[in-house]
Amino acid sequence: MEFGIFGYIILPLSKSAIAAISIINWVFTWNQFIWPLVIANSKSLYTMQLGLAYFQRQFDIEYGATLAASVICMLPVLIAFLIFRR
């Protein structure tokens, strides 16, 4: 009985909230920086954000390459936004 109430009333009313939380959680996971930096032990395991951080050198920053890589890192989030928007 309780599962029927949950399935027919509560779940349909909370679909948008569940979708919003899922998208926010995915974006948060996509943009993590510190945890992959601690765990990854070789450059082949780095995430896109860690690779983006390695574009910067100690005394020189190549702004063109950094901005191009930033756009590439942003594309999956933008595509997910365009797919899931109403």
Secondary structure as UniProt FT lines:
FT   HELIX           2..5
FT   HELIX           6..10
FT   HELIX           11..13
FT   HELIX           15..30
FT   HELIX           34..39
FT   HELIX           43..45
FT   HELIX           48..53
FT   TURN            54..55
FT   HELIX           63..84
//
